[in-house]
Amino acid sequence: MDTLLFKPGNSLIRQSLSAQRGVVPTNGDGFGLGWYADLPAPGLFRDTMPAWNDANLHSLSQQIRSPLFFAHVRASTGTATTRLNCHPFRFENWLFMHNGKIGGYMQVRRDLEHLIPRAFYPFREGSTDSELFFYLMLSNGLQDDAPLAFAKTTAMILDVMSANHVEEPFRMTAACSDGKRVIALRYSSDNRSPSLFWGHGCDVWVEDGEVHFSEGQGCVLVLSEPLDEVGGSWHEIGESEILIARGGDVQVRAFDPRGGTRKASPAGANDDAHRYLGA
């Protein structure tokens, strides 16, 4: 995993110290890795150390090989800097990570917590709005239909914010995986979502800090911002769009929390349209 985490010119580790597109440039409130290997449930390694200053992270990423992994560096939006609040979050075979914020979170947190059913609530360990969103997703059928769960959960949160007269916007990019697919969403209530990009090819490698993809299908990267300064390798996911990747196949759809997801567009057809990386 170190090929993608450390070697690109704008690697996630570099972004933890100096993000180019984040609301804040420094993401030093912890980091996390989640990866799939031989077991159905993914591995998880999280800590509160800044990612740029953790020798264990570098050593582990040099040794771990995985066909699908998540990596996240955190900038807290108000909740405590603890290991339990670091992304990604895990439930059974699912991983979830998130950038952004539920507007007026402290104002609506109690109402939203009460919407998590008893079956899922005991598994909630931290205090972040990100983990809360994940368990609401599970409550809304994530394991059966991830895009629909994104729509139902987003609509639910917007309704609670409206009922509490919250004026602060809801903004997010998020990604989840069951070990076979990656589903990533970019959405906000004021059209100012955090950035989200993707790239693909038959294979990927890094040379002199630049990321290269070979022609074909098989490898997909979803990330908060490009890993280098070469624009041709990356496609931006537009406002209110959801990406679904399985194997080498990528679909990008329009997303409406009140109407679900609409017909898929071919990958790359709409190229003009905290930090993380999902591979």
VOMIFI-152935 format. One record per residue (C-alpha): residue in one letter; y, z, x. Coordinates in steps of 0.05 Angstrom, whole numbers, padded with zeros to 5 digits, always signed. Example, Ala and Ser with C-alpha at 12.3 -4.5 7.8 and 13.67 -1.06 7.14 Angstrom:
BEGIN
A-00090+00156+00246/S-00021+00143+00273/
end
This chain:
BEGIN
M+00000+00000+00000/D+00047+00008+00059/T+00054-00068+00062/L+00097-00065-00001/L+00124+00006+00003/F+00151+00005+00074/K+00153-00064+00105/P+00201-00105+00061/G+00274-00106+00080/N+00293-00073+00015/S+00229-00033+00006/L+00223+00022-00046/I+00228+00073+00010/R+00294+00042+00032/Q+00317+00042-00041/S+00303+00117-00044/L+00359+00125+00007/S+00404+00067-00012/A+00388+00030-00077/Q+00429-00034-00087/R+00426-00036-00163/G+00417+00036-00185/V+00467+00078-00222/V+00465+00124-00162/P+00446+00098-00092/T+00404+00157-00071/N+00337+00174-00104/G+00317+00237-00066/D+00290+00282-00121/G+00217+00268-00107/F+00169+00209-00109/G+00101+00191-00136/L+00042+00143-00127/G-00010+00126-00179/W-00067+00079-00162/Y-00132+00051-00191/A-00194+00048-00148/D-00268+00062-00162/L-00259+00113-00219/P-00233+00097-00289/A-00178+00149-00282/P-00123+00132-00231/G-00108+00174-00170/L-00041+00210-00168/F+00001+00237-00111/R+00070+00267-00125/D+00118+00311-00087/T+00190+00335-00088/M+00204+00312-00017/P+00250+00252-00010/A+00206+00191+00000/W+00242+00170+00064/N+00225+00237+00096/D+00152+00248+00079/A+00102+00232+00135/N+00044+00243+00087/L+00067+00187+00042/H+00070+00138+00100/S+00001+00159+00126/L-00032+00156+00058/S-00002+00088+00040/Q-00029+00059+00105/Q-00100+00079+00085/I-00102+00068+00009/R-00121-00001-00017/S-00115-00013-00091/P-00116-00074-00137/L-00063-00041-00181/F-00014+00015-00164/F+00051+00047-00186/A+00104+00077-00141/H+00167+00113-00162/V+00226+00149-00128/R+00266+00197-00171/A+00339+00213-00183/S+00341+00270-00233/T+00385+00262-00295/G+00389+00337-00305/T+00319+00366-00307/A+00289+00406-00251/T+00264+00377-00186/T+00191+00397-00190/R+00126+00361-00177/L+00109+00361-00251/N+00173+00322-00265/C+00158+00267-00215/H+00133+00200-00238/P+00085+00168-00252/F+00054+00208-00308/R-00020+00204-00323/F-00064+00212-00384/E-00137+00192-00380/N-00135+00119-00353/W-00061+00109-00367/L-00001+00112-00320/F+00072+00112-00341/M+00138+00112-00304/H+00210+00105-00328/N+00282+00095-00306/G+00341+00112-00350/K+00357+00166-00400/I+00352+00185-00473/G+00424+00195-00493/G+00440+00267-00511/Y+00371+00289-00489/M+00386+00364-00491/Q+00414+00355-00560/V+00353+00318-00588/R+00297+00345-00544/R+00273+00398-00594/D+00268+00347-00651/L+00231+00297-00607/E+00183+00350-00580/H+00162+00366-00651/L+00141+00294-00662/I+00085+00299-00609/P+00020+00315-00646/R-00022+00376-00627/A-00075+00331-00596/F-00027+00308-00541/Y+00024+00364-00534/P-00020+00410-00491/F-00021+00356-00437/R+00055+00355-00430/E+00070+00393-00366/G+00141+00378-00346/S+00210+00377-00379/T+00234+00306-00370/D+00253+00256-00424/S+00208+00207-00387/E+00145+00247-00398/L+00166+00260-00470/F+00172+00185-00481/F+00102+00176-00452/Y+00070+00225-00500/L+00108+00196-00559/M+00080+00129-00537/L+00009+00157-00538/S+00023+00186-00607/N+00046+00118-00630/G-00018+00081-00610/L-00007+00064-00536/Q-00082+00059-00524/D-00090+00007-00580/D-00026-00034-00576/A+00023-00019-00519/P+00080-00067-00540/L+00079-00039-00611/A+00078+00032-00584/F+00140+00016-00543/A+00174-00010-00606/K+00154+00049-00650/T+00174+00100-00598/T+00241+00068-00582/A+00258+00063-00657/M+00237+00136-00667/I+00282+00160-00612/L+00341+00118-00636/D+00332+00148-00706/V+00332+00219-00679/M+00394+00205-00636/S+00430+00176-00697/A+00410+00235-00741/N+00440+00282-00689/H+00504+00239-00681/V+00491+00225-00608/E+00543+00177-00579/E+00513+00172-00510/P+00471+00107-00502/F+00396+00102-00495/R+00378+00062-00432/M+00312+00049-00400/T+00264+00007-00361/A+00192+00031-00363/A+00123+00009-00343/C+00053+00030-00363/S-00017+00009-00345/D-00089+00022-00367/G-00116-00004-00301/K-00124-00075-00326/R-00054-00093-00352/V+00017-00076-00334/I+00067-00073-00391/A+00140-00066-00371/L+00201-00061-00416/R+00276-00067-00407/Y+00319-00042-00465/S+00383-00005-00480/S+00425+00010-00541/D+00489-00016-00507/N+00462-00076-00468/R+00469-00040-00401/S+00396-00029-00382/P+00374-00012-00312/S+00352-00075-00275/L+00280-00101-00275/F+00249-00159-00236/W+00181-00191-00225/G+00148-00239-00177/H+00080-00272-00173/G+00033-00316-00133/C-00038-00322-00110/D-00025-00273-00054/V+00033-00234-00025/W+00052-00215+00047/V+00112-00190+00085/E+00140-00222+00148/D+00203-00198+00183/G+00223-00159+00122/E+00217-00218+00075/V+00167-00221+00018/H+00126-00285+00011/F+00082-00308-00047/S+00031-00364-00040/E+00025-00414-00096/G-00021-00398-00154/Q-00038-00337-00194/G-00070-00270-00180/C-00015-00224-00155/V+00042-00196-00197/L+00097-00147-00175/V+00143-00113-00224/L+00201-00075-00193/S+00270-00045-00204/E+00304-00091-00154/P+00282-00146-00106/L+00247-00124-00043/D+00288-00172+00000/E+00351-00214-00003/V+00315-00279-00018/G+00329-00294-00090/G+00278-00349-00101/S+00218-00303-00103/W+00243-00259-00161/H+00254-00269-00235/E+00299-00220-00273/I+00274-00192-00338/G+00331-00197-00388/E+00359-00146-00435/S+00311-00130-00492/E+00251-00163-00460/I+00180-00139-00449/L+00132-00165-00395/I+00056-00164-00402/A+00015-00180-00340/R-00060-00184-00336/G-00092-00213-00274/G-00049-00272-00255/D-00024-00285-00326/V+00047-00263-00343/Q+00082-00266-00410/V+00154-00246-00424/R+00172-00233-00497/A+00236-00215-00534/F+00234-00142-00554/D+00263-00112-00617/P+00248-00038-00632/R+00257-00051-00706/G+00214-00114-00707/G+00165-00106-00650/T+00156-00164-00601/R+00166-00237-00617/K+00131-00299-00592/A+00118-00301-00517/S+00156-00347-00472/P+00123-00380-00412/A+00129-00340-00348/G+00192-00361-00311/A+00223-00398-00371/N+00279-00347-00377/D+00294-00333-00304/D+00369-00327-00317/A+00361-00285-00372/H+00310+00124-00209/R+00274+00056-00174/Y+00202+00036-00181/L+00150-00015-00162/G+00087-00033-00199/A+00036-00078-00165/
end
